[in-house]
């Protein structure tokens, strides 16, 4: 199974750039030689080879082979039966599971557990996930505050201290209000977790730990009705990990 999150935190900016292109252009990668890919993204062949090895493959050729097999399997499935909305949701759940690193999940849970205060921030439809996370954290005895008021989105950072945790929930990870607030929290040296769709985004530049879900569309400016099912799945996994730590 292709797992594009292997060693993601250890990747360079150039390697993440290549990975983002591969994820968004899976159908054409099997037909691209390494030189073609390098010229298209303006990186060296060495960057592509290093990325392939960090993903667990011997080189670009082996990575391309497995991508080709994955594309064939996907095409075969689509020919048999065009994906219904239920199928797409099922696909989002399975791909989100493949993107969630157990190590990162455990670290996030530990950071939350030992934080003095936990703040949650989300905008638009993602606020539903914020309410859900707030409710579950409070239900297991973790003090948290969900910043619901748009006007308080940046003002609350005045009260954030070094021992606090701020969790940002953003589908695109590029929402200006979210990013600006994350910058302020980053300067306060508080701990930050981001929950975003799997893509290169501005928010992750300022966060300590990043949890990713799968989404076939992350442009919430044009369509804020995009399913957050992956976000809810991540919240459930995070809460379960916190319960496990508390019971231990």
VOKEPA-580093 format. One record per residue (C-alpha): residue number from 1; x, y, z; chain. Coordinates in steps of 0.1 Angstrom, whole numbers, padded with zeros to 4 digits. Layout:
N
<atom pos="NUM" X="X" Y="Y" Z="Z" unit="A"/>
...
//
This chain:
248
<atom pos="1" X="0000" Y="0000" Z="0000" unit="A"/>
<atom pos="2" X="0013" Y="0035" Z="-0009" unit="A"/>
<atom pos="3" X="0020" Y="0055" Z="0022" unit="A"/>
<atom pos="4" X="0031" Y="0090" Z="0014" unit="A"/>
<atom pos="5" X="0035" Y="0100" Z="0050" unit="A"/>
<atom pos="6" X="0065" Y="0079" Z="0057" unit="A"/>
<atom pos="7" X="0093" Y="0101" Z="0071" unit="A"/>
<atom pos="8" X="0073" Y="0132" Z="0061" unit="A"/>
<atom pos="9" X="0087" Y="0153" Z="0089" unit="A"/>
<atom pos="10" X="0122" Y="0145" Z="0078" unit="A"/>
<atom pos="11" X="0117" Y="0156" Z="0042" unit="A"/>
<atom pos="12" X="0132" Y="0188" Z="0029" unit="A"/>
<atom pos="13" X="0111" Y="0216" Z="0014" unit="A"/>
<atom pos="14" X="0121" Y="0204" Z="-0021" unit="A"/>
<atom pos="15" X="0112" Y="0168" Z="-0014" unit="A"/>
<atom pos="16" X="0078" Y="0179" Z="-0001" unit="A"/>
<atom pos="17" X="0073" Y="0199" Z="-0033" unit="A"/>
<atom pos="18" X="0079" Y="0168" Z="-0053" unit="A"/>
<atom pos="19" X="0056" Y="0147" Z="-0031" unit="A"/>
<atom pos="20" X="0028" Y="0172" Z="-0035" unit="A"/>
<atom pos="21" X="0032" Y="0171" Z="-0073" unit="A"/>
<atom pos="22" X="0031" Y="0133" Z="-0073" unit="A"/>
<atom pos="23" X="0000" Y="0131" Z="-0051" unit="A"/>
<atom pos="24" X="-0018" Y="0156" Z="-0073" unit="A"/>
<atom pos="25" X="-0007" Y="0140" Z="-0106" unit="A"/>
<atom pos="26" X="-0008" Y="0102" Z="-0099" unit="A"/>
<atom pos="27" X="-0022" Y="0094" Z="-0133" unit="A"/>
<atom pos="28" X="0007" Y="0109" Z="-0152" unit="A"/>
<atom pos="29" X="0036" Y="0099" Z="-0130" unit="A"/>
<atom pos="30" X="0038" Y="0064" Z="-0146" unit="A"/>
<atom pos="31" X="0046" Y="0080" Z="-0179" unit="A"/>
<atom pos="32" X="0072" Y="0105" Z="-0167" unit="A"/>
<atom pos="33" X="0109" Y="0098" Z="-0167" unit="A"/>
<atom pos="34" X="0129" Y="0111" Z="-0138" unit="A"/>
<atom pos="35" X="0144" Y="0138" Z="-0160" unit="A"/>
<atom pos="36" X="0109" Y="0150" Z="-0171" unit="A"/>
<atom pos="37" X="0097" Y="0151" Z="-0135" unit="A"/>
<atom pos="38" X="0128" Y="0170" Z="-0123" unit="A"/>
<atom pos="39" X="0124" Y="0196" Z="-0151" unit="A"/>
<atom pos="40" X="0087" Y="0200" Z="-0145" unit="A"/>
<atom pos="41" X="0091" Y="0208" Z="-0108" unit="A"/>
<atom pos="42" X="0125" Y="0225" Z="-0111" unit="A"/>
<atom pos="43" X="0144" Y="0202" Z="-0087" unit="A"/>
<atom pos="44" X="0174" Y="0179" Z="-0092" unit="A"/>
<atom pos="45" X="0171" Y="0141" Z="-0098" unit="A"/>
<atom pos="46" X="0188" Y="0136" Z="-0065" unit="A"/>
<atom pos="47" X="0159" Y="0152" Z="-0047" unit="A"/>
<atom pos="48" X="0135" Y="0128" Z="-0064" unit="A"/>
<atom pos="49" X="0157" Y="0098" Z="-0056" unit="A"/>
<atom pos="50" X="0160" Y="0108" Z="-0019" unit="A"/>
<atom pos="51" X="0122" Y="0113" Z="-0017" unit="A"/>
<atom pos="52" X="0116" Y="0078" Z="-0031" unit="A"/>
<atom pos="53" X="0140" Y="0063" Z="-0006" unit="A"/>
<atom pos="54" X="0124" Y="0081" Z="0023" unit="A"/>
<atom pos="55" X="0091" Y="0066" Z="0012" unit="A"/>
<atom pos="56" X="0107" Y="0032" Z="0014" unit="A"/>
<atom pos="57" X="0116" Y="0025" Z="-0022" unit="A"/>
<atom pos="58" X="0150" Y="0018" Z="-0038" unit="A"/>
<atom pos="59" X="0146" Y="0047" Z="-0062" unit="A"/>
<atom pos="60" X="0122" Y="0066" Z="-0085" unit="A"/>
<atom pos="61" X="0118" Y="0035" Z="-0108" unit="A"/>
<atom pos="62" X="0104" Y="0014" Z="-0080" unit="A"/>
<atom pos="63" X="0082" Y="0042" Z="-0067" unit="A"/>
<atom pos="64" X="0068" Y="0047" Z="-0102" unit="A"/>
<atom pos="65" X="0060" Y="0010" Z="-0105" unit="A"/>
<atom pos="66" X="0039" Y="0010" Z="-0074" unit="A"/>
<atom pos="67" X="0022" Y="0042" Z="-0084" unit="A"/>
<atom pos="68" X="0014" Y="0026" Z="-0118" unit="A"/>
<atom pos="69" X="-0001" Y="-0004" Z="-0100" unit="A"/>
<atom pos="70" X="-0022" Y="0018" Z="-0078" unit="A"/>
<atom pos="71" X="-0035" Y="0038" Z="-0107" unit="A"/>
<atom pos="72" X="-0044" Y="0006" Z="-0126" unit="A"/>
<atom pos="73" X="-0063" Y="-0007" Z="-0096" unit="A"/>
<atom pos="74" X="-0081" Y="0026" Z="-0092" unit="A"/>
<atom pos="75" X="-0090" Y="0027" Z="-0129" unit="A"/>
<atom pos="76" X="-0102" Y="-0009" Z="-0129" unit="A"/>
<atom pos="77" X="-0125" Y="-0001" Z="-0099" unit="A"/>
<atom pos="78" X="-0139" Y="0030" Z="-0116" unit="A"/>
<atom pos="79" X="-0146" Y="0010" Z="-0148" unit="A"/>
<atom pos="80" X="-0166" Y="-0016" Z="-0128" unit="A"/>
<atom pos="81" X="-0185" Y="0010" Z="-0109" unit="A"/>
<atom pos="82" X="-0183" Y="0048" Z="-0109" unit="A"/>
<atom pos="83" X="-0177" Y="0060" Z="-0074" unit="A"/>
<atom pos="84" X="-0208" Y="0071" Z="-0056" unit="A"/>
<atom pos="85" X="-0207" Y="0096" Z="-0028" unit="A"/>
<atom pos="86" X="-0207" Y="0068" Z="-0003" unit="A"/>
<atom pos="87" X="-0177" Y="0052" Z="-0021" unit="A"/>
<atom pos="88" X="-0159" Y="0086" Z="-0020" unit="A"/>
<atom pos="89" X="-0165" Y="0089" Z="0017" unit="A"/>
<atom pos="90" X="-0152" Y="0054" Z="0022" unit="A"/>
<atom pos="91" X="-0121" Y="0062" Z="0002" unit="A"/>
<atom pos="92" X="-0116" Y="0094" Z="0023" unit="A"/>
<atom pos="93" X="-0117" Y="0073" Z="0055" unit="A"/>
<atom pos="94" X="-0093" Y="0046" Z="0043" unit="A"/>
<atom pos="95" X="-0068" Y="0072" Z="0029" unit="A"/>
<atom pos="96" X="-0070" Y="0092" Z="0061" unit="A"/>
<atom pos="97" X="-0061" Y="0061" Z="0081" unit="A"/>
<atom pos="98" X="-0030" Y="0057" Z="0059" unit="A"/>
<atom pos="99" X="-0020" Y="0093" Z="0065" unit="A"/>
<atom pos="100" X="-0022" Y="0092" Z="0103" unit="A"/>
<atom pos="101" X="0011" Y="0085" Z="0118" unit="A"/>
<atom pos="102" X="0008" Y="0066" Z="0151" unit="A"/>
<atom pos="103" X="0040" Y="0083" Z="0164" unit="A"/>
<atom pos="104" X="0027" Y="0118" Z="0157" unit="A"/>
<atom pos="105" X="-0007" Y="0109" Z="0171" unit="A"/>
<atom pos="106" X="0009" Y="0096" Z="0203" unit="A"/>
<atom pos="107" X="0031" Y="0127" Z="0206" unit="A"/>
<atom pos="108" X="0001" Y="0150" Z="0201" unit="A"/>
<atom pos="109" X="-0018" Y="0132" Z="0228" unit="A"/>
<atom pos="110" X="0011" Y="0135" Z="0253" unit="A"/>
<atom pos="111" X="0016" Y="0172" Z="0245" unit="A"/>
<atom pos="112" X="-0021" Y="0179" Z="0251" unit="A"/>
<atom pos="113" X="-0021" Y="0158" Z="0283" unit="A"/>
<atom pos="114" X="0007" Y="0179" Z="0298" unit="A"/>
<atom pos="115" X="-0005" Y="0213" Z="0286" unit="A"/>
<atom pos="116" X="-0017" Y="0238" Z="0311" unit="A"/>
<atom pos="117" X="-0045" Y="0251" Z="0288" unit="A"/>
<atom pos="118" X="-0057" Y="0239" Z="0255" unit="A"/>
<atom pos="119" X="-0071" Y="0263" Z="0229" unit="A"/>
<atom pos="120" X="-0089" Y="0253" Z="0197" unit="A"/>
<atom pos="121" X="-0094" Y="0275" Z="0167" unit="A"/>
<atom pos="122" X="-0113" Y="0267" Z="0135" unit="A"/>
<atom pos="123" X="-0132" Y="0287" Z="0108" unit="A"/>
<atom pos="124" X="-0162" Y="0280" Z="0085" unit="A"/>
<atom pos="125" X="-0175" Y="0245" Z="0084" unit="A"/>
<atom pos="126" X="-0145" Y="0232" Z="0102" unit="A"/>
<atom pos="127" X="-0159" Y="0249" Z="0134" unit="A"/>
<atom pos="128" X="-0182" Y="0218" Z="0137" unit="A"/>
<atom pos="129" X="-0150" Y="0197" Z="0142" unit="A"/>
<atom pos="130" X="-0138" Y="0223" Z="0168" unit="A"/>
<atom pos="131" X="-0171" Y="0219" Z="0188" unit="A"/>
<atom pos="132" X="-0167" Y="0181" Z="0186" unit="A"/>
<atom pos="133" X="-0131" Y="0182" Z="0198" unit="A"/>
<atom pos="134" X="-0139" Y="0206" Z="0226" unit="A"/>
<atom pos="135" X="-0168" Y="0185" Z="0239" unit="A"/>
<atom pos="136" X="-0147" Y="0153" Z="0239" unit="A"/>
<atom pos="137" X="-0117" Y="0169" Z="0256" unit="A"/>
<atom pos="138" X="-0139" Y="0183" Z="0283" unit="A"/>
<atom pos="139" X="-0157" Y="0150" Z="0287" unit="A"/>
<atom pos="140" X="-0123" Y="0133" Z="0296" unit="A"/>
<atom pos="141" X="-0113" Y="0161" Z="0320" unit="A"/>
<atom pos="142" X="-0090" Y="0182" Z="0298" unit="A"/>
<atom pos="143" X="-0095" Y="0219" Z="0302" unit="A"/>
<atom pos="144" X="-0100" Y="0235" Z="0268" unit="A"/>
<atom pos="145" X="-0114" Y="0267" Z="0252" unit="A"/>
<atom pos="146" X="-0128" Y="0268" Z="0217" unit="A"/>
<atom pos="147" X="-0123" Y="0302" Z="0202" unit="A"/>
<atom pos="148" X="-0156" Y="0306" Z="0184" unit="A"/>
<atom pos="149" X="-0158" Y="0344" Z="0180" unit="A"/>
<atom pos="150" X="-0141" Y="0357" Z="0149" unit="A"/>
<atom pos="151" X="-0132" Y="0390" Z="0166" unit="A"/>
<atom pos="152" X="-0113" Y="0370" Z="0193" unit="A"/>
<atom pos="153" X="-0094" Y="0349" Z="0168" unit="A"/>
<atom pos="154" X="-0061" Y="0368" Z="0173" unit="A"/>
<atom pos="155" X="-0069" Y="0386" Z="0206" unit="A"/>
<atom pos="156" X="-0068" Y="0354" Z="0226" unit="A"/>
<atom pos="157" X="-0031" Y="0349" Z="0218" unit="A"/>
<atom pos="158" X="-0024" Y="0376" Z="0244" unit="A"/>
<atom pos="159" X="-0034" Y="0350" Z="0270" unit="A"/>
<atom pos="160" X="-0015" Y="0321" Z="0255" unit="A"/>
<atom pos="161" X="0016" Y="0311" Z="0276" unit="A"/>
<atom pos="162" X="0046" Y="0288" Z="0269" unit="A"/>
<atom pos="163" X="0030" Y="0258" Z="0287" unit="A"/>
<atom pos="164" X="-0003" Y="0261" Z="0267" unit="A"/>
<atom pos="165" X="-0014" Y="0242" Z="0235" unit="A"/>
<atom pos="166" X="-0032" Y="0256" Z="0205" unit="A"/>
<atom pos="167" X="-0049" Y="0233" Z="0180" unit="A"/>
<atom pos="168" X="-0057" Y="0248" Z="0146" unit="A"/>
<atom pos="169" X="-0082" Y="0231" Z="0124" unit="A"/>
<atom pos="170" X="-0081" Y="0241" Z="0087" unit="A"/>
<atom pos="171" X="-0090" Y="0222" Z="0056" unit="A"/>
<atom pos="172" X="-0066" Y="0242" Z="0033" unit="A"/>
<atom pos="173" X="-0041" Y="0252" Z="0060" unit="A"/>
<atom pos="174" X="-0039" Y="0286" Z="0042" unit="A"/>
<atom pos="175" X="-0068" Y="0305" Z="0057" unit="A"/>
<atom pos="176" X="-0053" Y="0339" Z="0064" unit="A"/>
<atom pos="177" X="-0069" Y="0344" Z="0098" unit="A"/>
<atom pos="178" X="-0057" Y="0310" Z="0110" unit="A"/>
<atom pos="179" X="-0022" Y="0315" Z="0096" unit="A"/>
<atom pos="180" X="-0018" Y="0350" Z="0112" unit="A"/>
<atom pos="181" X="-0029" Y="0336" Z="0145" unit="A"/>
<atom pos="182" X="-0006" Y="0307" Z="0143" unit="A"/>
<atom pos="183" X="0023" Y="0331" Z="0137" unit="A"/>
<atom pos="184" X="0015" Y="0350" Z="0169" unit="A"/>
<atom pos="185" X="0012" Y="0317" Z="0189" unit="A"/>
<atom pos="186" X="0045" Y="0306" Z="0174" unit="A"/>
<atom pos="187" X="0063" Y="0337" Z="0187" unit="A"/>
<atom pos="188" X="0049" Y="0330" Z="0222" unit="A"/>
<atom pos="189" X="0067" Y="0297" Z="0220" unit="A"/>
<atom pos="190" X="0035" Y="0277" Z="0229" unit="A"/>
<atom pos="191" X="0029" Y="0242" Z="0215" unit="A"/>
<atom pos="192" X="0009" Y="0240" Z="0183" unit="A"/>
<atom pos="193" X="-0009" Y="0212" Z="0165" unit="A"/>
<atom pos="194" X="-0024" Y="0216" Z="0131" unit="A"/>
<atom pos="195" X="-0051" Y="0194" Z="0116" unit="A"/>
<atom pos="196" X="-0053" Y="0199" Z="0078" unit="A"/>
<atom pos="197" X="-0058" Y="0181" Z="0046" unit="A"/>
<atom pos="198" X="-0026" Y="0164" Z="0032" unit="A"/>
<atom pos="199" X="-0009" Y="0190" Z="0012" unit="A"/>
<atom pos="200" X="0018" Y="0216" Z="0014" unit="A"/>
<atom pos="201" X="0003" Y="0245" Z="0033" unit="A"/>
<atom pos="202" X="0013" Y="0277" Z="0052" unit="A"/>
<atom pos="203" X="0000" Y="0267" Z="0086" unit="A"/>
<atom pos="204" X="0024" Y="0237" Z="0090" unit="A"/>
<atom pos="205" X="0054" Y="0261" Z="0089" unit="A"/>
<atom pos="206" X="0044" Y="0273" Z="0124" unit="A"/>
<atom pos="207" X="0033" Y="0241" Z="0140" unit="A"/>
<atom pos="208" X="0051" Y="0215" Z="0162" unit="A"/>
<atom pos="209" X="0030" Y="0185" Z="0151" unit="A"/>
<atom pos="210" X="0008" Y="0180" Z="0120" unit="A"/>
<atom pos="211" X="-0021" Y="0156" Z="0117" unit="A"/>
<atom pos="212" X="-0034" Y="0151" Z="0081" unit="A"/>
<atom pos="213" X="-0066" Y="0138" Z="0066" unit="A"/>
<atom pos="214" X="-0073" Y="0130" Z="0030" unit="A"/>
<atom pos="215" X="-0096" Y="0152" Z="0009" unit="A"/>
<atom pos="216" X="-0100" Y="0152" Z="-0029" unit="A"/>
<atom pos="217" X="-0108" Y="0189" Z="-0027" unit="A"/>
<atom pos="218" X="-0095" Y="0215" Z="-0002" unit="A"/>
<atom pos="219" X="-0105" Y="0248" Z="-0018" unit="A"/>
<atom pos="220" X="-0130" Y="0260" Z="0009" unit="A"/>
<atom pos="221" X="-0132" Y="0295" Z="-0006" unit="A"/>
<atom pos="222" X="-0152" Y="0280" Z="-0036" unit="A"/>
<atom pos="223" X="-0169" Y="0252" Z="-0017" unit="A"/>
<atom pos="224" X="-0171" Y="0251" Z="0021" unit="A"/>
<atom pos="225" X="-0195" Y="0221" Z="0019" unit="A"/>
<atom pos="226" X="-0165" Y="0198" Z="0015" unit="A"/>
<atom pos="227" X="-0168" Y="0168" Z="0038" unit="A"/>
<atom pos="228" X="-0148" Y="0169" Z="0071" unit="A"/>
<atom pos="229" X="-0152" Y="0132" Z="0078" unit="A"/>
<atom pos="230" X="-0114" Y="0128" Z="0078" unit="A"/>
<atom pos="231" X="-0112" Y="0155" Z="0105" unit="A"/>
<atom pos="232" X="-0137" Y="0138" Z="0127" unit="A"/>
<atom pos="233" X="-0118" Y="0105" Z="0123" unit="A"/>
<atom pos="234" X="-0086" Y="0122" Z="0135" unit="A"/>
<atom pos="235" X="-0104" Y="0137" Z="0165" unit="A"/>
<atom pos="236" X="-0117" Y="0102" Z="0175" unit="A"/>
<atom pos="237" X="-0082" Y="0087" Z="0171" unit="A"/>
<atom pos="238" X="-0067" Y="0115" Z="0192" unit="A"/>
<atom pos="239" X="-0092" Y="0112" Z="0220" unit="A"/>
<atom pos="240" X="-0088" Y="0074" Z="0221" unit="A"/>
<atom pos="241" X="-0051" Y="0079" Z="0224" unit="A"/>
<atom pos="242" X="-0056" Y="0104" Z="0253" unit="A"/>
<atom pos="243" X="-0080" Y="0079" Z="0270" unit="A"/>
<atom pos="244" X="-0053" Y="0052" Z="0266" unit="A"/>
<atom pos="245" X="-0027" Y="0075" Z="0282" unit="A"/>
<atom pos="246" X="-0050" Y="0084" Z="0311" unit="A"/>
<atom pos="247" X="-0059" Y="0048" Z="0318" unit="A"/>
<atom pos="248" X="-0022" Y="0038" Z="0317" unit="A"/>
//
